[in-house]
Amino acid sequence: RMEFDKLIEDFKTKSSEEISKEDEGILISEAELLGQREKTNRHIRLRELLLENSKDASLVVMTLPMPRKTSVSAPLYMSWIETLTRDMPPFVLIRGNQTSVLTFYS
């Protein structure tokens, strides 16, 4: 958790002040961090599992975690991605469009 806090340090609002319109989407508010705490902890735990199981892999392929557009700021989302992939082997994050692409023949 300390690594994550250090990562977002430059993007957090410095106090409990409201984020101005021009800084909206650039800074992470304390309210957003509290609201997204569960997802943040999930990404930190996922990193632990990735380190445990994939640290020595030649390539890691994973589905890209997709945020809801209005519920998470870009800096927080990118911090989650950085948390997952930092100091890991080459990583491929795949984004789908919710359409099945497997074909089954019977």
DSSP file (Angstrom, degrees, kcal/mol; ACC not computed):
  #  RESIDUE AA STRUCTURE BP1 BP2  ACC     N-H-->O    O-->H-N    N-H-->O    O-->H-N    TCO  KAPPA ALPHA  PHI   PSI    X-CA   Y-CA   Z-CA
    1    1 A R     >        0   0    0      0, 0.0     4,-2.5     0, 0.0     5,-0.2   0.000 360.0 360.0 360.0 -32.5    0.0    0.0    0.0
    2    2 A M  H  >  +     0   0    0      1,-0.2     4,-2.3     2,-0.2     5,-0.2   0.886 360.0  53.8 -65.3 -37.4    2.9    2.3    0.7
    3    3 A E  H  > S+     0   0    0      2,-0.2     4,-2.1     1,-0.2    -1,-0.2   0.920 109.8  47.6 -60.6 -43.7    4.1    1.9   -2.9
    4    4 A F  H  > S+     0   0    0      2,-0.2     4,-2.0     1,-0.2    -2,-0.2   0.924 110.6  50.8 -64.9 -44.8    0.7    2.9   -4.2
    5    5 A D  H  X S+     0   0    0     -4,-2.5     4,-0.7     1,-0.2    -1,-0.2   0.888 111.3  48.7 -60.9 -39.1    0.5    5.9   -1.9
    6    6 A K  H  < S+     0   0    0     -4,-2.3     3,-0.5     1,-0.2     4,-0.4   0.882 108.7  55.0 -66.7 -37.6    4.0    7.1   -3.1
    7    7 A L  H  < S+     0   0    0     -4,-2.1     3,-0.4     1,-0.2    -2,-0.2   0.887 114.1  38.2 -62.7 -41.2    2.9    6.6   -6.7
    8    8 A I  H >X S+     0   0    0     -4,-2.0     3,-1.8     1,-0.2     4,-0.8   0.479  86.4 102.8 -91.3  -2.1   -0.1    8.8   -6.5
    9    9 A E  G >< S+     0   0    0     -4,-0.7     3,-0.8    -3,-0.5    -1,-0.2   0.859  81.8  47.6 -49.8 -45.2    1.5   11.4   -4.2
   10   10 A D  G 34 S+     0   0    0     -4,-0.4    -1,-0.3    -3,-0.4    -2,-0.1   0.645 113.6  49.1 -73.7 -13.8    2.1   14.0   -7.0
   11   11 A F  G <4 S+     0   0    0     -3,-1.8    17,-3.5    -4,-0.1    -1,-0.2   0.432  88.5  99.4-107.7  -1.0   -1.5   13.6   -8.3
   12   12 A K  B << S-a   28   0A   0     -4,-0.8    17,-0.2    -3,-0.8     2,-0.2  -0.570  82.5-105.2 -84.3 149.0   -3.4   14.0   -5.0
   13   13 A T        -     0   0    0     15,-2.1    -1,-0.1    -2,-0.2    -2,-0.1  -0.503  29.5-129.6 -66.3 144.0   -5.0   17.2   -4.0
   14   14 A K  S    S+     0   0    0     -2,-0.2     2,-0.2    -4,-0.1    -1,-0.1   0.728  81.3   2.0 -74.0 -22.2   -2.9   18.8   -1.3
   15   15 A S  S    S-     0   0    0      2,-0.1    15,-0.3     3,-0.0    -2,-0.1  -0.727  96.3 -74.2-144.8-165.7   -5.8   19.4    1.1
   16   16 A S  S    S+     0   0    0     -2,-0.2     3,-0.1    13,-0.1    15,-0.0   0.304  83.5 132.1 -83.0  11.7   -9.5   18.8    1.4
   17   17 A E        -     0   0    0      1,-0.1    -2,-0.1    12,-0.0     2,-0.1  -0.226  65.4-101.9 -62.3 151.7  -10.1   21.6   -1.1
   18   18 A E        -     0   0    0      1,-0.1     2,-0.4    11,-0.1    -1,-0.1  -0.447  37.0-109.5 -71.6 148.2  -12.4   21.0   -3.9
   19   19 A I        -     0   0    0     -2,-0.1    -1,-0.1    -3,-0.1     5,-0.1  -0.672  33.5-127.9 -80.9 129.1  -10.9   20.3   -7.3
   20   20 A S    >>  -     0   0    0     -2,-0.4     4,-1.0     1,-0.1     3,-0.6  -0.287  24.1-106.4 -71.6 162.6  -11.4   23.2   -9.7
   21   21 A K  G >4 S+     0   0    0      1,-0.2     3,-0.5     2,-0.2    -1,-0.1   0.873 120.3  53.1 -57.7 -39.4  -12.9   22.6  -13.2
   22   22 A E  G 34 S+     0   0    0      1,-0.2    -1,-0.2     3,-0.0    -3,-0.0   0.792 113.3  43.0 -70.4 -26.3   -9.5   23.0  -14.8
   23   23 A D  G X> S+     0   0    0     -3,-0.6     3,-2.4     3,-0.1     4,-1.6   0.499  84.9 118.7 -94.7  -5.3   -7.8   20.4  -12.5
   24   24 A E  B << S+b   27   0B   0     -4,-1.0     4,-0.1    -3,-0.5    -3,-0.0  -0.419  82.6  18.3 -62.9 130.3  -10.7   18.0  -12.8
   25   25 A G  T 34 S+     0   0    0      2,-0.5    49,-0.3    -2,-0.1    -1,-0.3   0.328 118.5  70.4  89.0  -7.9   -9.4   14.7  -14.3
   26   26 A I  T <4 S+     0   0    0     -3,-2.4     2,-0.3    48,-0.1    -2,-0.2   0.685  96.0  47.9-108.1 -30.2   -5.8   15.7  -13.5
   27   27 A L  B  < S-b   24   0B   0     -4,-1.6     2,-0.6    48,-0.0    -2,-0.5  -0.787  73.5-131.0-115.1 156.7   -5.9   15.3   -9.7
   28   28 A I  B     -a   12   0A   0    -17,-3.5   -15,-2.1    -2,-0.3     2,-0.1  -0.925  24.6-146.5-106.6 122.3   -7.2   12.6   -7.4
   29   29 A S     >  -     0   0    0     -2,-0.6     4,-2.1   -17,-0.2     5,-0.1  -0.470  21.5-119.6 -85.2 160.0   -9.3   13.9   -4.5
   30   30 A E  H  > S+     0   0    0    -15,-0.3     4,-2.3     1,-0.2     5,-0.2   0.865 115.8  56.3 -63.3 -36.4   -9.4   12.4   -1.1
   31   31 A A  H  > S+     0   0    0      2,-0.2     4,-2.5     1,-0.2    -1,-0.2   0.897 106.5  49.3 -63.2 -40.6  -13.1   11.6   -1.6
   32   32 A E  H  > S+     0   0    0      2,-0.2     4,-2.2     1,-0.2    -2,-0.2   0.919 109.6  51.6 -65.5 -42.4  -12.3    9.7   -4.8
   33   33 A L  H  < S+     0   0    0     -4,-2.1    -2,-0.2     1,-0.2    -1,-0.2   0.909 112.3  46.1 -60.3 -41.9   -9.7    7.7   -3.0
   34   34 A L  H >< S+     0   0    0     -4,-2.3     3,-1.0     1,-0.2     4,-0.3   0.914 113.5  49.0 -66.2 -41.8  -12.1    6.8   -0.2
   35   35 A G  H 3< S+     0   0    0     -4,-2.5     3,-0.2     1,-0.2    -2,-0.2   0.794 118.2  39.6 -67.5 -28.7  -14.8    5.9   -2.7
   36   36 A Q  T 3X S+     0   0    0     -4,-2.2     4,-2.7    -5,-0.2    -1,-0.2   0.174  81.1 112.5-105.7  16.0  -12.5    3.7   -4.8
   37   37 A R  H <> S+     0   0    0     -3,-1.0     4,-2.8     1,-0.2     5,-0.2   0.896  76.1  51.4 -57.4 -43.8  -10.7    2.1   -1.8
   38   38 A E  H  > S+     0   0    0     -4,-0.3     4,-2.0    -3,-0.2    -1,-0.2   0.920 112.5  45.1 -62.7 -44.0  -12.0   -1.3   -2.4
   39   39 A K  H  > S+     0   0    0      2,-0.2     4,-2.2     1,-0.2    -1,-0.2   0.892 112.3  52.4 -67.0 -38.5  -11.0   -1.3   -6.1
   40   40 A T  H  X S+     0   0    0     -4,-2.7     4,-2.2     1,-0.2    -2,-0.2   0.937 110.3  47.6 -61.3 -46.3   -7.6    0.1   -5.1
   41   41 A N  H  X S+     0   0    0     -4,-2.8     4,-2.4     1,-0.2    -1,-0.2   0.863 109.2  55.0 -63.1 -35.3   -7.1   -2.7   -2.6
   42   42 A R  H  X S+     0   0    0     -4,-2.0     4,-2.4    -5,-0.2    -1,-0.2   0.907 108.7  47.4 -63.8 -41.9   -8.2   -5.3   -5.2
   43   43 A H  H  X S+     0   0    0     -4,-2.2     4,-2.0     2,-0.2    -2,-0.2   0.874 111.3  50.9 -68.2 -36.6   -5.5   -4.0   -7.6
   44   44 A I  H  X S+     0   0    0     -4,-2.2     4,-1.8     2,-0.2    -2,-0.2   0.917 112.3  46.7 -65.7 -42.5   -2.9   -4.1   -4.9
   45   45 A R  H  X S+     0   0    0     -4,-2.4     4,-2.1     1,-0.2    -2,-0.2   0.889 109.4  54.4 -65.5 -39.3   -3.9   -7.7   -4.1
   46   46 A L  H  X S+     0   0    0     -4,-2.4     4,-2.6     1,-0.2    -1,-0.2   0.888 105.5  53.6 -62.1 -38.7   -3.9   -8.6   -7.7
   47   47 A R  H  X S+     0   0    0     -4,-2.0     4,-2.8     2,-0.2     5,-0.2   0.919 106.0  52.8 -60.8 -42.9   -0.3   -7.3   -8.0
   48   48 A E  H  X S+     0   0    0     -4,-1.8     4,-2.1     1,-0.2    -2,-0.2   0.914 111.2  46.6 -58.5 -42.7    0.7   -9.6   -5.1
   49   49 A L  H  X S+     0   0    0     -4,-2.1     4,-2.4     2,-0.2     5,-0.3   0.889 111.2  51.7 -66.9 -39.5   -0.8  -12.6   -6.9
   50   50 A L  H  X S+     0   0    0     -4,-2.6     4,-3.0     2,-0.2     5,-0.3   0.918 111.1  47.5 -63.1 -42.9    0.9  -11.6  -10.2
   51   51 A L  H  X S+     0   0    0     -4,-2.8     4,-0.8     1,-0.2    -2,-0.2   0.905 113.7  48.6 -63.1 -40.8    4.2  -11.4   -8.4
   52   52 A E  H  < S+     0   0    0     -4,-2.1    -2,-0.2    -5,-0.2    -1,-0.2   0.882 127.3  22.8 -66.2 -39.6    3.7  -14.7   -6.8
   53   53 A N  H  < S+     0   0    0     -4,-2.4    -2,-0.2    -5,-0.1    -3,-0.2   0.659 132.0  29.7-106.2 -18.5    2.6  -16.5   -9.9
   54   54 A S  H >< S+     0   0    0     -4,-3.0     3,-1.5    -5,-0.3    -3,-0.2   0.310  76.1 109.0-130.0   9.2    4.1  -14.6  -12.9
   55   55 A K  T 3< S+     0   0    0     -4,-0.8    -4,-0.1    -5,-0.3    -3,-0.1   0.845  90.7  39.4 -59.1 -34.6    7.3  -12.9  -11.8
   56   56 A D  T 3  S+     0   0    0     -5,-0.1    -1,-0.3    -3,-0.1    -2,-0.1   0.278  90.0 121.8 -99.9  10.4    9.5  -15.3  -13.9
   57   57 A A    <   -     0   0    0     -3,-1.5     3,-0.2     1,-0.1    -3,-0.1  -0.328  62.3-138.2 -71.3 155.2    7.2  -15.5  -16.9
   58   58 A S  S    S+     0   0    0      1,-0.3     2,-0.3    31,-0.1    -1,-0.1   0.786  89.8   5.4 -79.5 -29.7    8.4  -14.5  -20.3
   59   59 A L        -     0   0    0     30,-0.1     2,-0.5     2,-0.0    -1,-0.3  -0.971  64.5-151.4-155.5 136.7    5.2  -12.7  -21.1
   60   60 A V  E     -c   91   0C   0     30,-2.5    32,-3.1    -2,-0.3     2,-0.5  -0.960  11.5-168.6-112.8 126.7    2.1  -11.9  -19.0
   61   61 A V  E     +c   92   0C   0     -2,-0.5     2,-0.3    30,-0.2    32,-0.2  -0.968  17.8 162.3-115.8 126.9   -1.3  -11.6  -20.9
   62   62 A M  E     -c   93   0C   0     30,-2.6    32,-2.7    -2,-0.5     2,-0.3  -0.990  43.3-101.6-145.2 149.3   -4.2  -10.1  -18.9
   63   63 A T  E     -c   94   0C   0     -2,-0.3    32,-0.2    30,-0.2    30,-0.1  -0.543  46.0-113.2 -69.2 133.3   -7.5   -8.6  -19.5
   64   64 A L        -     0   0    0     30,-3.4     2,-0.4    -2,-0.3    32,-0.2  -0.531  27.2-121.3 -69.3 123.8   -7.3   -4.8  -19.1
   65   65 A P        -     0   0    0      0, 0.0    -1,-0.1     0, 0.0    16,-0.1  -0.549  30.2-149.0 -66.4 122.0   -9.4   -3.7  -16.1
   66   66 A M        -     0   0    0     -2,-0.4     2,-0.2    -3,-0.0    -3,-0.0  -0.826   7.2-151.6 -99.8 126.2  -11.9   -1.2  -17.6
   67   67 A P        -     0   0    0      0, 0.0     2,-0.4     0, 0.0     3,-0.0  -0.515  26.6-103.2 -87.8 159.9  -13.1    1.7  -15.5
   68   68 A R    >>  -     0   0    0     -2,-0.2     4,-1.1     1,-0.1     3,-1.0  -0.713  35.6-126.6 -76.7 135.5  -16.5    3.3  -15.7
   69   69 A K  T 34 S+     0   0    0     -2,-0.4     3,-0.1     1,-0.3    -1,-0.1   0.838 103.0  35.0 -57.3 -39.2  -15.8    6.6  -17.5
   70   70 A T  T 34 S+     0   0    0      1,-0.2    -1,-0.3     3,-0.0     3,-0.1   0.526 110.4  62.4 -95.5  -4.8  -17.4    8.9  -14.9
   71   71 A S  T <4 S+     0   0    0     -3,-1.0     2,-0.4     1,-0.2    -2,-0.2   0.662 102.7  38.6 -98.9 -15.1  -16.5    7.0  -11.7
   72   72 A V  S  < S-     0   0    0     -4,-1.1    -1,-0.2    -3,-0.1     2,-0.1  -0.998  76.0-125.1-139.8 137.5  -12.7    7.1  -11.7
   73   73 A S     >  -     0   0    0     -2,-0.4     4,-2.4     1,-0.1     5,-0.2  -0.361  27.9-113.7 -76.3 158.5  -10.2    9.8  -12.7
   74   74 A A  H  > S+     0   0    0    -49,-0.3     4,-2.9     1,-0.2     5,-0.3   0.902 114.2  52.8 -59.6 -44.4   -7.5    9.1  -15.3
   75   75 A P  H  > S+     0   0    0      0, 0.0     4,-1.7     0, 0.0    -1,-0.2   0.902 111.2  46.4 -62.3 -38.2   -4.6    9.5  -12.8
   76   76 A L  H  > S+     0   0    0      2,-0.2     4,-1.9     1,-0.2    -2,-0.2   0.928 113.7  48.5 -68.2 -43.6   -6.2    7.0  -10.4
   77   77 A Y  H  X S+     0   0    0     -4,-2.4     4,-2.1     1,-0.2    -1,-0.2   0.932 112.3  48.0 -60.7 -46.5   -6.9    4.5  -13.3
   78   78 A M  H  X S+     0   0    0     -4,-2.9     4,-2.6     1,-0.2    -1,-0.2   0.826 108.2  56.1 -66.0 -29.8   -3.3    4.9  -14.6
   79   79 A S  H  X S+     0   0    0     -4,-1.7     4,-2.5    -5,-0.3    -1,-0.2   0.883 105.7  51.2 -66.8 -38.3   -2.0    4.4  -11.1
   80   80 A W  H  X S+     0   0    0     -4,-1.9     4,-2.0     2,-0.2    -2,-0.2   0.932 111.6  46.9 -61.6 -45.2   -3.9    1.1  -10.9
   81   81 A I  H  X S+     0   0    0     -4,-2.1     4,-2.0     1,-0.2    -2,-0.2   0.915 112.8  49.1 -64.1 -42.8   -2.3    0.0  -14.2
   82   82 A E  H  X S+     0   0    0     -4,-2.6     4,-2.2     1,-0.2    -1,-0.2   0.893 108.2  54.8 -62.9 -39.6    1.1    1.1  -13.1
   83   83 A T  H  < S+     0   0    0     -4,-2.5    -1,-0.2     1,-0.2    -2,-0.2   0.908 111.3  44.9 -59.5 -42.8    0.6   -0.9   -9.8
   84   84 A L  H  < S+     0   0    0     -4,-2.0    -1,-0.2     1,-0.2    -2,-0.2   0.872 123.6  31.7 -68.8 -37.9   -0.2   -4.0  -11.8
   85   85 A T  H >< S+     0   0    0     -4,-2.0     3,-1.5    -5,-0.1    -2,-0.2   0.577  81.8 120.3-105.3 -11.1    2.7   -3.8  -14.3
   86   86 A R  T 3< S-     0   0    0     -4,-2.2    -4,-0.0     1,-0.3    -3,-0.0  -0.320  90.6  -2.4 -61.9 133.4    5.6   -2.1  -12.5
   87   87 A D  T 3  S+     0   0    0      1,-0.2    -1,-0.3    -2,-0.0    -2,-0.0   0.801 105.6 126.0  56.2  33.8    8.8   -4.2  -12.4
   88   88 A M    <   -     0   0    0     -3,-1.5    -1,-0.2     1,-0.2     3,-0.1  -0.701  68.8 -90.4-110.9 166.8    7.0   -7.1  -14.1
   89   89 A P  S    S-     0   0    0      0, 0.0    -1,-0.2     0, 0.0   -30,-0.1  -0.149  77.8 -50.3 -62.5 173.1    8.0   -9.1  -17.2
   90   90 A P        -     0   0    0      0, 0.0   -30,-2.5     0, 0.0     2,-0.4  -0.203  68.4-152.8 -49.3 137.2    6.6   -7.8  -20.5
   91   91 A F  E     -c   60   0C   0    -32,-0.2     2,-0.5    -3,-0.1   -30,-0.2  -0.945  16.6-165.2-122.9 133.4    2.9   -7.3  -20.1
   92   92 A V  E     -c   61   0C   0    -32,-3.1   -30,-2.6    -2,-0.4     2,-0.6  -0.981   8.8-163.9-116.5 119.1    0.1   -7.4  -22.7
   93   93 A L  E     -c   62   0C   0     -2,-0.5     2,-0.4   -32,-0.2   -30,-0.2  -0.912  10.0-158.8-103.3 122.3   -3.2   -5.9  -21.5
   94   94 A I  E     -c   63   0C   0    -32,-2.7   -30,-3.4    -2,-0.6     2,-0.5  -0.851   5.4-160.6-107.7 133.4   -6.1   -6.9  -23.7
   95   95 A R        -     0   0    0     -2,-0.4     2,-0.1   -32,-0.2   -32,-0.0  -0.953  10.6-167.4-112.8 128.1   -9.4   -5.0  -24.0
   96   96 A G        -     0   0    0     -2,-0.5     4,-0.1   -32,-0.2     0, 0.0  -0.443  26.6-131.2-101.4 179.3  -12.4   -6.7  -25.4
   97   97 A N        -     0   0    0      2,-0.3     3,-0.1    -2,-0.1    -1,-0.0   0.024  54.8 -99.3-120.0  25.9  -15.8   -5.4  -26.5
   98   98 A Q  S    S+     0   0    0      1,-0.2     2,-0.5     0, 0.0    -2,-0.0   0.698  86.6 125.5  65.8  22.4  -17.9   -7.9  -24.5
   99   99 A T        -     0   0    0      2,-0.0    -2,-0.3     0, 0.0    -1,-0.2  -0.952  64.0-121.8-113.2 128.1  -18.5  -10.0  -27.6
  100  100 A S        -     0   0    0     -2,-0.5     0, 0.0     1,-0.1     0, 0.0  -0.445  26.3-178.2 -66.4 134.8  -17.6  -13.7  -27.5
  101  101 A V        +     0   0    0     -2,-0.2     2,-0.4     2,-0.0    -1,-0.1   0.317  46.6 107.4-117.2   6.0  -15.0  -14.6  -30.2
  102  102 A L        -     0   0    0      2,-0.0     2,-0.5     0, 0.0    -2,-0.0  -0.688  55.1-153.3 -85.9 138.1  -14.8  -18.3  -29.5
  103  103 A T        -     0   0    0     -2,-0.4     2,-0.5     2,-0.0    -2,-0.0  -0.946   5.6-160.7-112.5 128.9  -16.4  -20.6  -32.1
  104  104 A F        -     0   0    0     -2,-0.5     2,-0.4     2,-0.0    -2,-0.0  -0.930   1.1-161.9-110.8 129.7  -17.6  -24.0  -31.0
  105  105 A Y              0   0    0     -2,-0.5    -2,-0.0     1,-0.1     0, 0.0  -0.914 360.0 360.0-108.1 135.6  -18.2  -26.8  -33.5
  106  106 A S              0   0    0     -2,-0.4    -1,-0.1     0, 0.0    -2,-0.0   0.414 360.0 360.0-114.7 360.0  -20.4  -29.7  -32.6
